[in-house]
């Protein structure tokens, strides 16, 4: 027995020979580092919305597990322990490297990780405290396309992109921009706002910020972050804290790429755009006539305007004059401006059994609605259906036509409909409008107009006549710094209103249409009926102090000159 005990004792290793504590600690530390990398991979695939995020998580996870098992259980005695570490690196590290290489190939350059530039940024941030690294300021409350609140991210890079988006959106919304256009061209981004209808050029936007902004906006808008060329659309909601419910805004987001670079386009629609007829700028006389027309149970009213002059907003206001709980209200639109409460909005897609605009309108009319709004009438079939629906089917119909004045809009509709008798029986009125900026009540300045200008404009000349205009020179404080008006941010204008031309189709004009009278003769008859041109209504708003003379000249001058004068630098 003693003999066998001696033999076993000679074959067994010395105490501590089974397990090396030092090697276990090394493996454990490496395991913790790899586990942290797995967590980062999981967050990163979710942030970038990779379609194969489960596959990539599995690849990294399996590589680490296989490498750890091989290093831990294979007999790497002596110096072979380092070889085991190399095997772990090939399996676990190789899987991680494959993911990083793929990930960096589909993101913008500034968002790539483990590159020399990324490592230098990490080193530069090591001197900052944890509080400094994770600090982010929420200037705008955001809801993503899924309706969920956009929370402050966890990682440093995500926080940086979040803060860039916060600063970008707050500046645009604070300036009351309704459109934002950011185009990456070369080494910088070109940024422009549309504020109160005027395009405001901003200073160049840094390229690195623009790329991170695009990635973040794609994510919260429900777009594919990997797709950088194909146009994508999405929507988010924004609310400026402390401003109340009136500051709630819907923001449509469009991103696309081209050979010139990437582009980000935002269109902002606020609750304040839900206007009524009394709020769109109609004069008291016009408002009374329009309300009477819209109150009749049938007939066709044509709304017209040049592009970007509030045509859809006015037609929405006409719809809101009806009781949506008693009447059935429908719209046919190619690009809805906003969702209308208790109104059936039909989106034209140009496919299926209703492939044409007129066919879809016919389908809507067969549902026996009380009121139908047609966003645009630009073909003969649609015009004929509108005329028939308004004259023979006891329907109230509204349609839009892009036109510079009401008589031109009438001419367009008559040319499309062809049957003048049918059109004359259906038509009630034609409107045309322009949008003008209204002077800021906080900083507008009074002046005495030139009597010669008043005479040329057919305005009364009186000694006490006062017009208003934006500040000629910005005010400065004691140190010479400019004082920016908090209401209009120094632009001199605050909001817009409409200037309208209203052509009533009375019995005389109706007979003229049936008799194939010229548009000139119809215009002359309308003038006899006290129709005022849009520029006459605009001059009246100048006299009232609503807007300035320069604004009327800007809006009503020829389109080529208007385009040049509407672009101005940001203040």
C-alpha positions as CSV (number, residue, x, y, z in Angstrom):
1,X,0.0,0.0,0.0
2,X,2.8,2.3,0.9
3,X,4.4,1.5,-2.4
4,X,1.4,2.7,-4.4
5,X,1.1,5.8,-2.3
6,X,4.7,6.7,-3.1
7,X,4.1,6.1,-6.8
8,X,0.9,8.4,-6.8
9,X,2.7,11.1,-4.9
10,X,5.5,11.1,-7.4
11,X,3.0,11.5,-10.4
12,X,0.8,14.2,-8.8
13,X,1.9,17.8,-9.5
14,X,3.0,20.0,-6.7
15,X,0.5,22.1,-4.7
16,X,-0.6,25.1,-6.9
17,X,0.3,23.3,-10.1
18,X,-3.3,22.7,-11.2
19,X,-4.3,26.4,-11.4
20,X,-2.3,29.5,-11.9
21,X,-4.0,32.5,-10.1
22,X,-2.0,35.0,-12.1
23,X,-3.1,33.4,-15.4
24,X,-6.7,33.3,-14.2
25,X,-6.6,37.0,-13.3
26,X,-5.2,37.9,-16.8
27,X,-8.0,35.9,-18.5
28,X,-10.6,37.4,-16.2
29,X,-9.5,41.0,-17.0
30,X,-9.4,40.3,-20.8
31,X,-12.9,38.7,-20.4
32,X,-14.2,41.9,-18.8
33,X,-12.8,44.1,-21.6
34,X,-14.4,41.8,-24.2
35,X,-17.7,41.9,-22.3
36,X,-17.6,45.7,-22.4
37,X,-17.0,45.6,-26.1
38,X,-20.0,43.2,-26.6
39,X,-22.2,45.8,-24.7
40,X,-20.9,48.6,-27.0
41,X,-21.6,46.5,-30.1
42,X,-25.2,45.9,-29.0
43,X,-25.8,49.6,-28.4
44,X,-24.0,50.5,-31.6
45,X,-26.1,48.2,-33.8
46,X,-29.3,49.5,-32.2
47,X,-28.1,53.1,-32.7
48,X,-27.3,52.6,-36.3
49,X,-30.4,50.4,-36.8
50,X,-28.5,47.6,-38.6
51,X,-30.9,45.2,-40.2
52,X,-28.6,42.3,-39.1
53,X,-27.9,43.5,-35.6
54,X,-28.6,40.1,-34.0
55,X,-26.2,38.5,-36.4
56,X,-23.4,40.9,-35.6
57,X,-24.0,40.6,-31.9
58,X,-23.9,36.8,-32.3
59,X,-20.6,37.0,-34.3
60,X,-18.9,39.1,-31.6
61,X,-20.3,37.0,-28.8
62,X,-19.4,33.6,-30.3
63,X,-15.9,34.8,-31.2
64,X,-15.2,35.9,-27.6
65,X,-16.7,32.7,-26.1
66,X,-14.6,30.4,-28.4
67,X,-11.5,32.4,-27.7
68,X,-12.0,32.4,-24.0
69,X,-12.7,28.6,-23.8
70,X,-9.7,27.8,-25.9
71,X,-7.4,30.0,-23.7
72,X,-8.9,28.7,-20.5
73,X,-9.1,24.9,-21.0
74,X,-6.5,23.9,-23.4
75,X,-3.1,22.9,-21.8
76,X,-1.1,26.1,-22.4
77,X,1.7,25.2,-20.1
78,X,4.7,27.4,-19.5
79,X,5.4,29.9,-22.3
80,X,2.5,28.5,-24.4
81,X,0.1,30.7,-22.3
82,X,1.0,33.6,-24.6
83,X,0.2,31.5,-27.6
84,X,-3.2,30.9,-26.0
85,X,-3.6,34.7,-25.8
86,X,-2.8,35.0,-29.5
87,X,-5.5,32.3,-30.3
88,X,-8.0,34.3,-28.2
89,X,-7.1,37.5,-30.1
90,X,-7.6,35.7,-33.5
91,X,-11.0,34.4,-32.5
92,X,-12.5,37.2,-30.3
93,X,-10.5,40.1,-31.6
94,X,-11.0,39.0,-35.2
95,X,-14.7,39.0,-34.8
96,X,-14.6,42.5,-33.3
97,X,-12.3,43.8,-36.1
98,X,-14.7,42.4,-38.7
99,X,-17.6,44.3,-37.2
100,X,-15.7,47.5,-36.8
101,X,-14.4,47.4,-40.4
102,X,-18.0,46.8,-41.7
103,X,-19.4,49.4,-39.4
104,X,-16.9,52.1,-40.5
105,X,-17.6,51.4,-44.1
106,X,-21.3,52.4,-43.9
107,X,-21.1,55.5,-41.7
108,X,-19.7,59.0,-42.3
109,X,-16.0,59.6,-41.7
110,X,-16.5,61.6,-38.5
111,X,-18.6,58.8,-37.0
112,X,-16.0,56.1,-37.5
113,X,-14.4,54.4,-34.5
114,X,-10.9,53.1,-33.5
115,X,-9.4,55.3,-36.2
116,X,-6.4,57.6,-35.5
117,X,-8.8,60.6,-35.4
118,X,-11.2,58.8,-33.0
119,X,-8.4,57.7,-30.7
120,X,-6.9,61.2,-30.6
121,X,-10.4,62.6,-29.6
122,X,-10.6,60.0,-26.8
123,X,-7.2,60.9,-25.5
124,X,-8.1,64.6,-25.6
125,X,-11.3,63.9,-23.5
126,X,-9.4,61.9,-20.8
127,X,-8.6,65.1,-19.0
128,X,-12.3,66.0,-18.6
129,X,-14.3,64.8,-15.6
130,X,-17.1,62.3,-16.1
131,X,-19.7,65.1,-15.5
132,X,-18.2,67.2,-18.3
133,X,-18.1,64.3,-20.7
134,X,-21.7,63.3,-20.1
135,X,-23.3,66.8,-19.9
136,X,-26.0,67.6,-22.5
137,X,-28.4,70.5,-22.6
138,X,-32.0,69.8,-23.8
139,X,-33.1,73.0,-25.5
140,X,-35.9,71.3,-27.6
141,X,-38.0,68.4,-26.5
142,X,-38.1,65.9,-29.3
143,X,-40.4,63.0,-30.2
144,X,-39.1,60.5,-32.7
145,X,-41.1,59.1,-35.7
146,X,-42.5,56.4,-33.4
147,X,-43.9,59.0,-31.0
148,X,-41.4,58.2,-28.2
149,X,-39.5,60.9,-26.4
150,X,-35.9,61.3,-27.6
151,X,-33.8,60.7,-24.4
152,X,-30.2,61.9,-23.8
153,X,-27.9,59.2,-25.2
154,X,-25.4,57.3,-23.0
155,X,-22.2,57.3,-25.0
156,X,-19.9,60.3,-25.6
157,X,-20.2,60.3,-29.4
158,X,-24.0,59.9,-29.3
159,X,-24.2,62.8,-26.8
160,X,-22.1,64.9,-29.1
161,X,-24.5,64.3,-32.0
162,X,-27.5,64.9,-29.7
163,X,-26.1,68.2,-28.6
164,X,-25.4,69.3,-32.2
165,X,-29.0,68.5,-33.2
166,X,-30.3,70.4,-30.1
167,X,-28.4,73.5,-31.0
168,X,-29.3,73.3,-34.7
169,X,-33.0,72.8,-34.1
170,X,-33.3,75.4,-31.3
171,X,-31.7,78.1,-33.5
172,X,-34.0,77.3,-36.4
173,X,-37.1,77.3,-34.3
174,X,-36.1,80.3,-32.3
175,X,-35.7,82.2,-35.5
176,X,-39.2,81.0,-36.6
177,X,-37.9,79.2,-39.7
178,X,-40.5,77.3,-41.6
179,X,-38.0,75.7,-43.9
180,X,-34.4,74.7,-43.3
181,X,-32.0,73.6,-46.0
182,X,-28.6,72.2,-45.3
183,X,-26.4,71.1,-48.2
184,X,-23.0,69.6,-47.7
185,X,-20.7,71.0,-50.5
186,X,-17.0,70.1,-50.4
187,X,-15.5,70.9,-47.0
188,X,-18.5,72.7,-45.4
189,X,-22.2,72.8,-45.3
190,X,-24.4,75.6,-46.8
191,X,-27.2,76.5,-44.5
192,X,-30.3,78.6,-45.3
193,X,-33.6,79.3,-43.4
194,X,-36.9,80.5,-44.9
195,X,-38.4,82.9,-42.3
196,X,-41.6,84.7,-43.1
197,X,-41.2,83.7,-46.7
198,X,-37.7,85.2,-47.1
199,X,-34.6,83.1,-47.6
200,X,-32.0,83.9,-45.0
201,X,-28.4,82.8,-45.7
202,X,-26.5,81.6,-42.7
203,X,-22.7,81.3,-42.1
204,X,-21.1,78.1,-43.4
205,X,-21.9,75.1,-41.3
206,X,-18.9,72.9,-40.2
207,X,-18.6,69.6,-42.1
208,X,-18.0,67.4,-39.1
209,X,-21.1,68.8,-37.4
210,X,-23.2,68.5,-40.5
211,X,-22.3,64.8,-40.9
212,X,-23.1,64.0,-37.3
213,X,-26.3,66.0,-37.5
214,X,-27.4,64.0,-40.6
215,X,-26.8,60.7,-38.9
216,X,-28.8,61.7,-35.8
217,X,-31.7,63.2,-37.8
218,X,-32.0,60.1,-39.9
219,X,-32.2,58.0,-36.8
220,X,-34.9,59.9,-35.0
221,X,-36.9,60.4,-38.2
222,X,-37.1,56.6,-38.7
223,X,-34.9,56.6,-41.7
224,X,-32.1,54.1,-42.7
225,X,-28.8,55.6,-41.4
226,X,-26.8,53.4,-43.9
227,X,-28.6,54.9,-46.9
228,X,-26.9,58.1,-47.9
229,X,-27.9,58.5,-51.6
230,X,-31.6,57.5,-52.0
231,X,-34.1,60.2,-50.8
232,X,-35.7,59.4,-47.5
233,X,-38.6,61.1,-45.6
234,X,-39.7,61.1,-42.0
235,X,-41.4,63.1,-39.3
236,X,-40.6,64.2,-35.8
237,X,-42.3,66.5,-33.2
238,X,-40.6,69.4,-31.4
239,X,-41.6,71.5,-28.4
240,X,-39.6,74.4,-26.9
241,X,-39.8,74.1,-23.1
242,X,-41.4,77.0,-21.4
243,X,-43.2,78.3,-24.5
244,X,-46.4,76.4,-23.8
245,X,-48.5,74.3,-26.2
246,X,-48.4,76.9,-28.9
247,X,-44.7,76.1,-29.6
248,X,-45.5,72.4,-30.5
249,X,-44.3,71.8,-34.0
250,X,-44.4,69.0,-36.6
251,X,-41.2,68.7,-38.6
252,X,-41.0,66.7,-41.8
253,X,-37.4,65.6,-42.6
254,X,-36.1,64.8,-46.0
255,X,-32.5,63.5,-46.6
256,X,-30.9,62.6,-49.9
257,X,-27.4,62.4,-51.5
258,X,-26.0,63.2,-54.9
259,X,-22.6,63.5,-56.5
260,X,-22.3,67.0,-55.1
261,X,-23.0,65.9,-51.5
262,X,-25.7,65.1,-48.9
263,X,-28.7,67.4,-48.2
264,X,-31.0,67.8,-45.2
265,X,-34.4,69.6,-45.7
266,X,-36.8,70.4,-42.9
267,X,-40.3,71.8,-43.2
268,X,-41.8,73.1,-39.9
269,X,-45.6,73.2,-39.3
270,X,-46.7,74.7,-36.0
271,X,-50.1,74.6,-34.3
272,X,-50.3,78.3,-35.0
273,X,-50.7,77.5,-38.7
274,X,-54.3,76.2,-38.0
275,X,-55.9,79.4,-39.0
276,X,-59.5,80.4,-39.4
277,X,-61.0,82.6,-42.1
278,X,-60.9,85.6,-39.8
279,X,-57.1,85.2,-39.3
280,X,-55.8,84.9,-42.9
281,X,-55.9,88.6,-43.8
282,X,-59.2,89.1,-45.6
283,X,-60.5,92.7,-45.4
284,X,-63.8,93.2,-43.6
285,X,-65.7,93.5,-46.8
286,X,-64.0,90.5,-48.4
287,X,-64.5,88.4,-45.2
288,X,-68.3,89.1,-45.2
289,X,-68.6,88.1,-48.9
290,X,-66.5,84.9,-48.5
291,X,-68.4,83.7,-45.4
292,X,-71.7,84.2,-47.3
293,X,-70.3,82.2,-50.3
294,X,-69.0,79.3,-48.2
295,X,-72.2,79.1,-46.3
296,X,-74.2,78.2,-49.4
297,X,-74.8,74.4,-49.8
298,X,-73.4,74.0,-53.3
299,X,-71.1,75.7,-55.8
300,X,-67.4,75.9,-56.7
301,X,-64.9,78.3,-55.3
302,X,-61.5,78.6,-56.9
303,X,-58.6,79.6,-54.7
304,X,-55.4,80.7,-56.5
305,X,-51.9,82.0,-55.7
306,X,-48.4,81.8,-57.0
307,X,-46.3,79.0,-55.4
308,X,-45.3,79.5,-51.7
309,X,-48.1,82.0,-51.0
310,X,-50.2,80.1,-48.6
311,X,-52.8,78.6,-50.9
312,X,-53.2,75.3,-49.0
313,X,-53.5,77.2,-45.7
314,X,-56.3,79.3,-47.1
315,X,-58.2,76.3,-48.4
316,X,-57.8,74.6,-45.0
317,X,-59.3,77.7,-43.4
318,X,-62.2,77.4,-45.7
319,X,-62.8,73.8,-44.6
320,X,-62.6,74.9,-41.0
321,X,-65.6,77.2,-41.6
322,X,-67.8,74.1,-41.9
323,X,-69.0,72.0,-39.0
324,X,-67.0,68.7,-39.3
325,X,-69.4,66.9,-36.9
326,X,-72.5,67.6,-39.0
327,X,-71.0,67.5,-42.5
328,X,-68.8,65.0,-44.3
329,X,-65.6,66.8,-45.3
330,X,-63.1,65.3,-47.7
331,X,-59.8,66.4,-49.3
332,X,-57.8,65.2,-52.3
333,X,-54.2,66.1,-51.9
334,X,-50.8,65.2,-53.3
335,X,-48.8,66.6,-50.4
336,X,-50.9,67.4,-47.2
337,X,-49.6,70.3,-45.2
338,X,-50.9,68.9,-41.9
339,X,-53.5,66.5,-40.4
340,X,-57.0,68.0,-40.3
341,X,-59.2,67.0,-37.4
342,X,-62.4,65.2,-38.4
343,X,-61.6,65.6,-42.1
344,X,-61.1,62.6,-44.4
345,X,-57.8,63.4,-46.2
346,X,-57.3,61.3,-49.3
347,X,-53.7,61.1,-50.5
348,X,-53.2,60.8,-54.2
349,X,-50.7,58.1,-55.0
350,X,-51.3,57.5,-58.7
351,X,-51.6,53.8,-58.5
352,X,-54.3,51.0,-58.5
353,X,-57.8,51.4,-59.9
354,X,-57.7,55.2,-59.2
355,X,-54.5,55.8,-61.1
356,X,-55.4,59.3,-62.3
357,X,-56.3,62.4,-60.2
358,X,-59.7,62.7,-61.8
359,X,-60.5,59.0,-61.1
360,X,-59.7,59.3,-57.5
361,X,-61.8,62.5,-57.3
362,X,-64.7,60.6,-58.9
363,X,-64.4,57.9,-56.2
364,X,-64.6,60.5,-53.5
365,X,-67.7,62.2,-55.0
366,X,-69.5,58.9,-55.1
367,X,-69.2,58.7,-51.3
368,X,-71.7,61.6,-51.2
369,X,-69.6,64.1,-49.2
370,X,-70.9,67.5,-48.3
371,X,-67.7,69.4,-48.9
372,X,-64.6,68.4,-51.0
373,X,-61.3,70.3,-51.2
374,X,-59.1,69.5,-54.2
375,X,-55.5,70.6,-53.7
376,X,-54.8,71.4,-57.3
377,X,-56.8,71.4,-60.6
378,X,-54.4,71.1,-63.5
379,X,-56.2,68.7,-66.0
380,X,-59.4,68.7,-68.0
381,X,-61.0,65.7,-66.5
382,X,-60.6,67.1,-62.9
383,X,-62.0,70.5,-64.0
384,X,-65.0,68.9,-65.6
385,X,-65.7,66.7,-62.6
386,X,-65.5,69.7,-60.3
387,X,-68.0,71.7,-62.5
388,X,-70.4,68.8,-62.6
389,X,-70.1,68.0,-58.9
390,X,-70.8,71.6,-57.9
391,X,-73.7,72.3,-60.4
392,X,-75.6,69.0,-60.5
393,X,-74.7,67.0,-57.4
394,X,-75.4,69.6,-54.7
395,X,-71.8,69.6,-53.5
396,X,-69.6,72.4,-52.1
397,X,-66.3,72.2,-53.8
398,X,-63.0,74.0,-53.4
399,X,-60.0,73.7,-55.7
400,X,-56.6,75.3,-56.0
401,X,-54.9,76.7,-59.1
402,X,-51.4,78.2,-59.2
403,X,-51.9,81.6,-60.8
404,X,-50.7,85.2,-60.5
405,X,-54.2,86.8,-60.3
406,X,-57.8,85.8,-60.1
407,X,-58.7,86.5,-63.7
408,X,-55.8,84.3,-64.9
409,X,-57.0,81.5,-62.6
410,X,-60.5,81.8,-64.1
411,X,-59.0,81.7,-67.6
412,X,-57.1,78.5,-66.7
413,X,-60.1,76.8,-65.3
414,X,-62.3,77.7,-68.3
415,X,-59.6,76.4,-70.7
416,X,-59.5,73.1,-68.8
417,X,-63.2,72.7,-68.4
418,X,-64.0,73.6,-72.0
419,X,-67.8,73.5,-71.4
420,X,-68.3,77.2,-70.4
421,X,-72.0,76.8,-69.6
422,X,-71.3,74.0,-67.1
423,X,-68.4,76.0,-65.6
424,X,-70.6,79.2,-65.3
425,X,-73.3,77.3,-63.5
426,X,-70.8,75.9,-61.0
427,X,-68.6,78.8,-60.2
428,X,-69.3,81.2,-57.3
429,X,-66.0,83.0,-56.9
430,X,-62.3,83.1,-57.7
431,X,-59.7,84.4,-55.2
432,X,-56.0,85.1,-55.5
433,X,-53.6,85.9,-52.8
434,X,-50.1,86.9,-51.8
435,X,-48.3,86.5,-48.5
436,X,-46.7,89.6,-47.0
437,X,-44.6,90.0,-43.9
438,X,-46.1,92.0,-41.1
439,X,-44.1,94.5,-39.3
440,X,-42.9,93.7,-35.8
441,X,-45.1,95.7,-33.3
442,X,-42.2,95.9,-30.9
443,X,-39.6,97.7,-33.1
444,X,-41.4,99.2,-36.1
445,X,-40.7,102.8,-36.8
446,X,-43.1,105.6,-38.0
447,X,-42.2,108.0,-40.8
448,X,-43.9,110.5,-43.0
449,X,-44.5,109.2,-46.6
450,X,-43.6,111.2,-49.6
451,X,-46.8,112.9,-50.9
452,X,-45.8,112.1,-54.5
453,X,-45.7,108.4,-53.7
454,X,-49.1,108.6,-52.2
455,X,-50.5,110.2,-55.3
456,X,-49.0,107.6,-57.6
457,X,-50.5,104.9,-55.4
458,X,-53.9,106.6,-55.4
459,X,-53.8,107.0,-51.7
460,X,-55.2,110.0,-49.9
461,X,-52.7,112.7,-49.1
462,X,-53.1,114.1,-45.6
463,X,-50.8,116.1,-43.3
464,X,-50.9,113.6,-40.5
465,X,-50.5,110.5,-42.6
466,X,-48.0,108.1,-41.0
467,X,-46.5,104.9,-42.5
468,X,-44.3,102.3,-40.7
469,X,-41.1,100.5,-41.6
470,X,-38.5,98.2,-40.0
471,X,-35.7,100.0,-38.0
472,X,-33.4,101.7,-40.4
473,X,-30.4,101.3,-38.0
474,X,-30.2,98.7,-35.2
475,X,-30.2,100.2,-31.7
476,X,-27.0,99.8,-29.6
477,X,-26.3,99.7,-25.9
478,X,-23.8,101.9,-24.0
479,X,-21.0,99.7,-25.2
480,X,-21.9,100.0,-28.8
481,X,-23.3,96.4,-29.0
482,X,-26.4,96.0,-31.2
483,X,-29.7,95.4,-29.3
484,X,-31.6,92.6,-31.0
485,X,-35.3,92.7,-30.8
486,X,-36.5,89.7,-28.8
487,X,-39.7,89.4,-30.7
488,X,-38.5,89.3,-34.3
489,X,-34.8,88.5,-33.7
490,X,-33.8,91.7,-35.5
491,X,-35.5,91.1,-38.8
492,X,-38.1,93.9,-38.4
493,X,-41.0,91.5,-39.3
494,X,-43.0,89.1,-37.3
495,X,-45.2,86.6,-39.1
496,X,-47.1,86.9,-42.4
497,X,-50.7,87.7,-43.5
498,X,-52.5,87.4,-46.8
499,X,-53.5,90.0,-49.3
500,X,-56.5,88.9,-51.4
501,X,-58.2,89.6,-54.6
502,X,-61.8,88.5,-54.8
503,X,-63.7,88.0,-58.1
504,X,-67.4,87.3,-57.4
505,X,-69.2,85.4,-60.2
506,X,-72.5,87.2,-60.2
507,X,-75.3,86.7,-62.8
508,X,-73.8,89.3,-65.2
509,X,-70.4,87.7,-65.2
510,X,-72.0,84.2,-65.4
511,X,-73.8,85.2,-68.6
512,X,-70.6,86.7,-70.0
513,X,-68.8,83.3,-69.4
514,X,-71.6,81.5,-71.1
515,X,-71.4,84.0,-74.0
516,X,-67.7,83.3,-74.4
517,X,-66.7,86.8,-73.4
518,X,-62.9,87.6,-73.1
519,X,-61.2,87.6,-69.8
520,X,-60.5,91.3,-70.3
521,X,-64.2,92.1,-70.6
522,X,-64.8,89.9,-67.5
523,X,-62.1,91.8,-65.6
524,X,-63.7,95.1,-66.6
525,X,-67.1,94.0,-65.3
526,X,-65.5,92.8,-62.0
527,X,-63.9,96.2,-61.6
528,X,-67.3,97.8,-62.1
529,X,-68.5,95.5,-59.3
530,X,-65.9,97.1,-57.0
531,X,-63.3,94.2,-57.2
532,X,-60.0,95.5,-55.8
533,X,-56.6,94.3,-57.2
534,X,-54.2,92.6,-54.9
535,X,-51.8,95.5,-54.9
536,X,-54.6,97.9,-53.9
537,X,-55.4,95.7,-50.9
538,X,-51.7,95.6,-50.1
539,X,-51.5,99.4,-50.1
540,X,-54.4,99.5,-47.7
541,X,-52.4,97.3,-45.3
542,X,-49.5,99.7,-45.7
543,X,-51.8,102.6,-44.8
544,X,-53.1,100.6,-41.8
545,X,-49.5,100.1,-40.5
546,X,-49.7,96.3,-40.9
547,X,-46.7,96.1,-43.3
548,X,-44.3,98.4,-45.1
549,X,-44.2,99.9,-48.6
550,X,-40.9,98.1,-49.3
551,X,-42.5,94.7,-48.4
552,X,-45.4,95.3,-50.9
553,X,-42.9,96.2,-53.6
554,X,-40.9,93.1,-52.8
555,X,-43.9,90.8,-53.0
556,X,-45.6,92.2,-56.0
557,X,-42.5,92.9,-58.2
558,X,-41.6,90.5,-61.1
559,X,-40.5,87.0,-60.1
560,X,-36.9,87.4,-61.3
561,X,-36.3,90.5,-59.2
562,X,-38.1,89.1,-56.3
563,X,-35.8,86.0,-56.2
564,X,-32.8,88.2,-56.0
565,X,-34.1,90.5,-53.3
566,X,-35.5,87.8,-51.1
567,X,-32.1,86.4,-50.2
568,X,-30.5,88.2,-47.3
569,X,-27.8,87.4,-44.7
570,X,-28.7,86.2,-41.3
571,X,-28.4,88.7,-38.5
